[in-house]
């Protein structure tokens, strides 16, 4: 069973944000969270995080 609280999300999207059902269902979860002001605790990627990402997934010069 899904851990998603669909009734709560639908209420927030349709009532609080004023979205139409088609607009709500066209959103990605990330888009909906941003619209609801819940962008996440991680925040944006800083330089140290970017450098760590580059080290973990280096570009292949042969591609």
N, C-alpha and C positions, 0 to 999 in steps of 0.2 A: 504494500500500500504506500502511496505517496506521502511524504512528509510536508507537502505544500499545503498551506492553509488557503485553498481556493476561494472560499466564501469571503474571507478577509481581504484577499488581494482583489477580488472582483469589486467588492464594496469600495476599496480605496481607489481603484481605477475608474469605475463608473460614477460613483457618487462624489468622491473627493476631488478627483482630477477632471471629471466631466467628460471622460472619453466615451465614445460610442463603442458598442461591443466589438465591431470589426477592428477598430483602432486598438482596443485593448489586446485582442488576440494576435494582432500583427506585431506587437512589441516583443523584443527579446527580454528575458529576465533582467539583464543588465540595464537595458533602457528603462524598464519599469522602476527598478530600484533607484536610478538616478532621478527620475521624475518624482519619486516619493521622498527624495532627500536622504536616501539610505545608500550612499555611494560605497560603503564598506570601510572597515577599519584600516585596511592596508594603505590607503592613500595612493598618491601617484608614485611612479617609479623614479627614484633618485639616481644619481650617477653611480653610486656604489652598487645599487641593485642592477643597473644596466650593465656595468662591468662584469658582475657575477653571471648575468644571463649570457653575455658574450663568451665568457670563459666556458660555460657549461654547453653552449651550442655554437661553436665557431663556424664561420662560413667556410665552405669547402671551395678552395681556389680552383678545383678541377671541374666545377659544374658550369 
